[in-house]
Amino acid sequence: MADERTRGDENELKGTAKEVKGRIRGDLGDALDNPSEHVKGRAEELEGKIQKKVGQTENEDADERY
């Protein structure tokens, strides 16, 4: 259980960091009128949201098993 929970926590943390980084990158692309950076930032933000959700699901699964 500890390994599953650790993996879930790690994915949540990394996902949140990636989400924030992507949001900043997207906003910076807007500020600099750089559509390419805006799109890359929003894509990274979405990846972070997905990774965070995967971590939450892993934690829920680990809690249900034990």
C-alpha positions as CSV (number, residue, x, y, z in Angstrom):
1,M,0.0,0.0,0.0
2,A,2.8,2.4,0.9
3,D,4.4,2.0,-2.6
4,E,1.0,2.6,-4.3
5,R,0.3,5.6,-2.1
6,T,3.8,7.0,-2.7
7,R,3.4,6.7,-6.5
8,G,0.0,8.4,-6.3
9,D,1.4,11.3,-4.2
10,E,4.4,11.6,-6.5
11,N,2.1,11.9,-9.6
12,E,-0.1,14.4,-7.9
13,L,2.9,16.6,-6.9
14,K,4.6,16.4,-10.3
15,G,1.3,17.0,-12.1
16,T,0.6,20.1,-10.1
17,A,4.1,21.4,-10.8
18,K,3.7,20.7,-14.5
19,E,0.3,22.3,-14.5
20,V,1.6,25.5,-12.9
21,K,4.7,25.6,-15.1
22,G,2.5,25.2,-18.2
23,R,0.1,28.0,-17.1
24,I,3.0,30.3,-16.6
25,R,4.5,29.4,-19.9
26,G,1.2,30.0,-21.7
27,D,0.6,33.3,-20.0
28,L,4.2,34.3,-20.9
29,G,3.4,33.4,-24.5
30,D,0.4,35.6,-24.4
31,A,2.3,38.5,-22.9
32,L,5.0,38.2,-25.5
33,D,2.5,37.7,-28.3
34,N,4.1,34.3,-29.1
35,P,1.3,31.9,-30.1
36,S,3.7,28.9,-30.2
37,E,4.7,29.3,-26.6
38,H,1.1,29.9,-25.6
39,V,0.1,26.6,-27.2
40,K,3.0,24.7,-25.7
41,G,2.3,26.1,-22.3
42,R,-1.4,25.1,-22.4
43,A,-0.5,21.6,-23.6
44,E,1.9,21.3,-20.7
45,E,-0.7,22.5,-18.3
46,L,-3.1,19.9,-19.6
47,E,-0.5,17.2,-19.2
48,G,-0.1,18.3,-15.6
49,K,-3.8,18.1,-15.0
50,I,-4.0,14.6,-16.4
51,Q,-0.9,13.5,-14.3
52,K,-2.4,15.0,-11.2
53,K,-5.7,13.2,-11.8
54,V,-3.9,9.9,-12.4
55,G,-2.2,10.3,-9.0
56,Q,-5.5,11.0,-7.3
57,T,-7.0,7.9,-8.8
58,E,-4.0,5.8,-7.7
59,N,-4.5,7.1,-4.2
60,E,-8.2,6.3,-4.2
61,D,-7.5,2.8,-5.5
62,A,-4.8,2.2,-2.9
63,D,-7.2,3.4,-0.1
64,E,-10.0,1.1,-1.4
65,R,-7.8,-2.0,-1.5
66,Y,-6.7,-1.6,2.2
